[in-house]
Amino acid sequence: MRPDVTSTRSERAAAALRRVLDITARVVRGLSVLAKVAAASGAIAWIAWLIDAPPAEADEWVPRLVVLAIALAPPAILFLFLAGLRELLELPDRARALPADVRARAAELRERSAASAEPRGLLGAVVALFRLGRLVLGSREVLTPYAAVTAALRPAILFAALLAAVAAVVEIPVAAIALLLLLLT
């Protein structure tokens, strides 16, 4: 492949990544405001309901807490989704830092493997299995930064966030109407 074709592709990929990050930053700002307003409005309406008609018996707390959980579920889902999007925004910085982390981890693993002799047979397989487990657990800190990004970009999470955003948009006027009704009665 010619160098000019490769540089053109990399430039297009970098431009596409910049566009994705710009859009993501705007989505994060908007959804953050929506989630905060929905959580505040739902909680304020619930507290006003609690003050207006306090539960007389302990049995009445369960439905009230269920209503609070339902009111806070859409903002909670949005906050979880936002955590993944914020991780996506940090991806370029992490990608720049990753090679140094990977090189340091690889050097450490080479030193460990050179220092120990591997037994043969069944015992060697068991020892290798434990080393593999230790390697996977030790490499988690290098790969963990990408876990939230992949979780946020799954179709089910995107769909749940979309539904939560719609529910939050509906929740704000419903909470305002409920507050208004509580004040008028």
C-alpha positions as CSV (number, residue, x, y, z in Angstrom):
1,M,0.0,0.0,0.0
2,R,1.3,3.5,-0.8
3,P,2.1,5.9,2.0
4,D,-0.2,8.6,0.7
5,V,-3.2,6.2,0.8
6,T,-2.3,5.1,4.4
7,S,-2.0,8.7,5.6
8,T,-5.3,9.7,3.9
9,R,-7.0,6.8,5.7
10,S,-5.5,7.6,9.0
11,E,-6.4,11.3,8.6
12,R,-10.0,10.3,7.8
13,A,-10.1,8.0,10.8
14,A,-8.7,10.7,13.0
15,A,-11.3,13.2,11.7
16,A,-14.1,10.7,12.3
17,L,-12.9,10.1,15.8
18,R,-12.8,13.8,16.5
19,R,-16.4,14.1,15.2
20,V,-17.5,11.2,17.5
21,L,-15.8,12.8,20.5
22,D,-17.4,16.2,19.7
23,I,-20.8,14.7,19.5
24,T,-20.2,12.6,22.6
25,A,-19.2,15.7,24.5
26,R,-22.4,17.5,23.5
27,V,-24.5,14.4,24.4
28,V,-22.8,14.1,27.8
29,R,-23.6,17.8,28.6
30,G,-27.2,17.5,27.6
31,L,-27.9,14.1,29.2
32,S,-26.1,15.2,32.4
33,V,-28.5,18.2,32.7
34,L,-31.5,16.1,31.9
35,A,-30.5,13.4,34.5
36,K,-29.9,16.0,37.2
37,V,-33.2,17.9,36.6
38,A,-35.2,14.6,36.4
39,A,-33.6,13.3,39.6
40,A,-34.2,16.6,41.4
41,S,-37.8,17.0,40.2
42,G,-38.7,13.4,41.1
43,A,-37.1,13.6,44.5
44,I,-38.7,17.0,45.3
45,A,-42.2,15.8,44.2
46,W,-41.7,12.7,46.4
47,I,-40.7,14.7,49.4
48,A,-43.6,17.1,48.9
49,W,-45.9,14.1,48.7
50,L,-44.4,12.7,51.9
51,I,-44.8,16.1,53.7
52,D,-48.4,16.6,52.4
53,A,-49.6,13.0,53.3
54,P,-47.2,11.4,55.7
55,P,-47.6,7.6,56.0
56,A,-49.6,6.7,59.1
57,E,-48.4,3.1,59.3
58,A,-45.2,1.3,58.4
59,D,-46.9,-0.6,55.7
60,E,-47.5,2.6,53.7
61,W,-43.7,3.2,53.4
62,V,-43.2,0.3,50.9
63,P,-45.4,1.7,48.1
64,R,-43.8,5.2,48.7
65,L,-40.3,3.8,48.4
66,V,-41.3,1.9,45.3
67,V,-42.6,5.2,43.8
68,L,-39.3,6.9,44.7
69,A,-37.3,4.0,43.1
70,I,-39.4,4.3,39.9
71,A,-38.9,8.1,39.9
72,L,-35.1,7.8,40.3
73,A,-34.6,4.8,37.9
74,P,-34.4,6.9,34.7
75,P,-31.9,9.3,36.0
76,A,-29.9,6.5,37.5
77,I,-29.7,4.7,34.2
78,L,-28.7,8.0,32.5
79,F,-25.9,8.5,35.1
80,L,-24.6,5.0,34.4
81,F,-24.7,5.6,30.7
82,L,-23.0,9.0,31.1
83,A,-20.2,7.3,33.0
84,G,-19.5,5.1,30.0
85,L,-19.6,8.2,27.7
86,R,-17.2,10.0,29.9
87,E,-14.9,7.1,29.6
88,L,-15.2,7.3,25.8
89,L,-14.2,11.0,26.0
90,E,-11.0,10.0,27.8
91,L,-10.2,7.2,25.3
92,P,-7.6,9.3,23.3
93,D,-5.6,10.1,26.4
94,R,-5.8,6.4,27.5
95,A,-4.8,5.2,24.1
96,R,-1.7,7.4,24.2
97,A,-0.7,6.1,27.6
98,L,-1.5,2.5,26.9
99,P,1.6,1.5,25.0
100,A,3.8,2.5,27.9
101,D,1.7,0.5,30.3
102,V,1.7,-2.5,28.0
103,R,5.5,-2.4,27.5
104,A,6.0,-2.1,31.3
105,R,3.7,-5.0,31.9
106,A,5.3,-7.2,29.2
107,A,8.8,-6.5,30.6
108,E,7.6,-7.5,34.1
109,L,6.2,-10.7,32.7
110,R,9.4,-11.6,30.8
111,E,11.4,-11.1,34.0
112,R,9.1,-13.3,35.9
113,S,9.1,-16.1,33.3
114,A,12.9,-16.0,32.9
115,A,13.4,-16.2,36.7
116,S,11.3,-19.4,37.2
117,A,11.8,-22.8,35.6
118,E,8.6,-24.4,34.4
119,P,7.9,-28.0,35.5
120,R,6.7,-30.5,33.0
121,G,3.5,-32.7,32.9
122,L,0.4,-32.3,35.0
123,L,2.2,-30.1,37.6
124,G,3.5,-27.9,34.8
125,A,-0.1,-27.5,33.4
126,V,-1.5,-26.6,36.8
127,V,1.4,-24.1,37.4
128,A,0.8,-22.6,34.0
129,L,-2.9,-22.3,34.7
130,F,-2.2,-20.4,37.9
131,R,0.3,-18.1,36.1
132,L,-2.3,-17.4,33.4
133,G,-4.9,-16.5,36.1
134,R,-2.4,-14.2,37.8
135,L,-1.5,-12.7,34.4
136,V,-5.2,-12.0,33.6
137,L,-5.8,-10.5,37.0
138,G,-2.7,-8.5,36.8
139,S,-3.5,-7.2,33.4
140,R,-6.9,-6.0,34.5
141,E,-5.7,-2.5,35.4
142,V,-4.4,-2.1,31.9
143,L,-7.6,-3.2,30.2
144,T,-10.1,-2.0,32.8
145,P,-10.3,1.6,31.4
146,Y,-11.9,0.2,28.3
147,A,-14.6,-1.8,30.1
148,A,-17.0,1.1,30.7
149,V,-16.6,2.3,27.0
150,T,-17.6,-1.2,25.7
151,A,-20.5,-1.4,28.2
152,A,-21.8,2.0,27.2
153,L,-21.8,1.2,23.5
154,R,-23.7,-2.1,23.7
155,P,-27.0,-1.9,21.9
156,A,-29.0,-2.9,25.0
157,I,-27.4,-0.1,27.1
158,L,-28.0,2.4,24.3
159,F,-31.6,1.3,24.1
160,A,-32.0,1.5,27.9
161,A,-30.4,5.0,27.9
162,L,-32.8,6.1,25.1
163,L,-35.8,4.8,27.1
164,A,-34.5,6.4,30.3
165,A,-34.0,9.8,28.5
166,V,-37.6,9.6,27.2
167,A,-38.8,8.7,30.7
168,A,-36.8,11.5,32.2
169,V,-38.3,14.0,29.8
170,V,-41.8,12.8,30.7
171,E,-40.9,12.7,34.4
172,I,-40.0,16.4,34.7
173,P,-43.5,17.8,33.7
174,V,-45.3,15.0,35.6
175,A,-43.4,15.9,38.8
176,A,-44.1,19.6,38.2
177,I,-47.8,18.9,37.8
178,A,-47.8,16.7,40.9
179,L,-46.2,19.5,42.9
180,L,-48.7,22.0,41.5
181,L,-51.6,19.7,42.5
182,L,-50.1,19.2,46.0
183,L,-49.8,22.9,46.4
184,L,-53.4,23.6,45.2
185,T,-55.1,20.9,47.4
